[in-house]
Amino acid sequence: MKYFIYLLIAIAAGLIIYNITYLDFDDLFAGDSKTALIGIFSSACVVLLMSILLVSKNIQKKKRGN
């Protein structure tokens, strides 16, 4: 499970980098830039949620150990 979470984080980070290449900083809220912003935001959410899941798994493991 832990490796799967790391894989999802890596894929989401790759998608963030990929979507940054589609940004047009002159007009961020039109066309492909809008789609890229949505992709960046959703990938950032995945990274955040998977990080929270990793921390909760570590807390659960420490709680069961005591």
Short mmCIF file of the C-alpha atoms (twelve columns), coordinates in Angstrom:
data_MODEL
# 
_entry.id   MODEL 
# 
loop_
_atom_site.group_PDB 
_atom_site.id 
_atom_site.type_symbol 
_atom_site.label_atom_id 
_atom_site.label_alt_id 
_atom_site.label_comp_id 
_atom_site.label_asym_id 
_atom_site.label_seq_id 
_atom_site.Cartn_x 
_atom_site.Cartn_y 
_atom_site.Cartn_z 
_atom_site.pdbx_PDB_model_num 
ATOM 1  C CA . MET A 1  0.000  0.000  0.000   1 
ATOM 2  C CA . LYS A 2  2.823  2.358  0.876   1 
ATOM 3  C CA . TYR A 3  4.477  1.944  -2.519  1 
ATOM 4  C CA . PHE A 4  1.156  2.520  -4.276  1 
ATOM 5  C CA . ILE A 5  0.739  5.818  -2.402  1 
ATOM 6  C CA . TYR A 6  4.254  6.881  -3.386  1 
ATOM 7  C CA . LEU A 7  3.474  5.948  -6.988  1 
ATOM 8  C CA . LEU A 8  0.332  8.106  -6.935  1 
ATOM 9  C CA . ILE A 9  2.304  11.022 -5.493  1 
ATOM 10 C CA . ALA A 10 4.940  10.666 -8.215  1 
ATOM 11 C CA . ILE A 11 2.302  10.516 -10.964 1 
ATOM 12 C CA . ALA A 12 0.530  13.577 -9.552  1 
ATOM 13 C CA . ALA A 13 3.830  15.484 -9.360  1 
ATOM 14 C CA . GLY A 14 4.538  14.554 -12.965 1 
ATOM 15 C CA . LEU A 15 1.105  15.801 -13.992 1 
ATOM 16 C CA . ILE A 16 1.723  19.087 -12.197 1 
ATOM 17 C CA . ILE A 17 4.953  19.579 -14.139 1 
ATOM 18 C CA . TYR A 18 3.243  18.560 -17.392 1 
ATOM 19 C CA . ASN A 19 0.362  20.974 -16.857 1 
ATOM 20 C CA . ILE A 20 2.703  23.844 -16.023 1 
ATOM 21 C CA . THR A 21 4.008  23.624 -19.586 1 
ATOM 22 C CA . TYR A 22 0.514  24.418 -20.884 1 
ATOM 23 C CA . LEU A 23 0.080  27.603 -18.865 1 
ATOM 24 C CA . ASP A 24 -0.101 30.882 -20.756 1 
ATOM 25 C CA . PHE A 25 0.805  33.514 -18.178 1 
ATOM 26 C CA . ASP A 26 -0.635 36.322 -20.312 1 
ATOM 27 C CA . ASP A 27 -4.153 34.870 -20.065 1 
ATOM 28 C CA . LEU A 28 -4.427 32.252 -17.307 1 
ATOM 29 C CA . PHE A 29 -8.196 31.815 -17.365 1 
ATOM 30 C CA . ALA A 30 -8.769 31.075 -21.050 1 
ATOM 31 C CA . GLY A 31 -8.441 27.987 -23.208 1 
ATOM 32 C CA . ASP A 32 -5.740 25.466 -22.396 1 
ATOM 33 C CA . SER A 33 -4.493 27.512 -19.448 1 
ATOM 34 C CA . LYS A 34 -7.797 27.070 -17.661 1 
ATOM 35 C CA . THR A 35 -7.651 23.314 -18.174 1 
ATOM 36 C CA . ALA A 36 -4.035 23.252 -17.025 1 
ATOM 37 C CA . LEU A 37 -4.919 25.175 -13.860 1 
ATOM 38 C CA . ILE A 38 -7.663 22.665 -13.068 1 
ATOM 39 C CA . GLY A 39 -5.181 19.820 -13.624 1 
ATOM 40 C CA . ILE A 40 -2.561 21.468 -11.417 1 
ATOM 41 C CA . PHE A 41 -5.074 22.065 -8.643  1 
ATOM 42 C CA . SER A 42 -6.441 18.525 -8.758  1 
ATOM 43 C CA . SER A 43 -2.958 16.997 -8.803  1 
ATOM 44 C CA . ALA A 44 -1.954 19.159 -5.849  1 
ATOM 45 C CA . CYS A 45 -5.028 17.867 -4.002  1 
ATOM 46 C CA . VAL A 46 -3.943 14.289 -4.700  1 
ATOM 47 C CA . VAL A 47 -0.452 14.993 -3.342  1 
ATOM 48 C CA . LEU A 48 -1.923 16.595 -0.223  1 
ATOM 49 C CA . LEU A 49 -4.421 13.806 0.411   1 
ATOM 50 C CA . MET A 50 -1.851 11.055 -0.105  1 
ATOM 51 C CA . SER A 51 0.539  12.826 2.263   1 
ATOM 52 C CA . ILE A 52 -2.208 13.002 4.882   1 
ATOM 53 C CA . LEU A 53 -2.884 9.293  4.337   1 
ATOM 54 C CA . LEU A 54 0.805  8.456  4.855   1 
ATOM 55 C CA . VAL A 55 0.906  10.460 8.083   1 
ATOM 56 C CA . SER A 56 -2.273 8.811  9.370   1 
ATOM 57 C CA . LYS A 57 -0.876 5.357  8.564   1 
ATOM 58 C CA . ASN A 58 2.286  6.197  10.547  1 
ATOM 59 C CA . ILE A 59 0.209  7.404  13.501  1 
ATOM 60 C CA . GLN A 60 -1.914 4.253  13.355  1 
ATOM 61 C CA . LYS A 61 1.219  2.087  13.295  1 
ATOM 62 C CA . LYS A 62 2.681  3.878  16.338  1 
ATOM 63 C CA . LYS A 63 -0.604 3.655  18.232  1 
ATOM 64 C CA . ARG A 64 -0.847 -0.111 17.666  1 
ATOM 65 C CA . GLY A 65 2.783  -0.546 18.748  1 
ATOM 66 C CA . ASN A 66 2.147  0.943  22.209  1 
# 
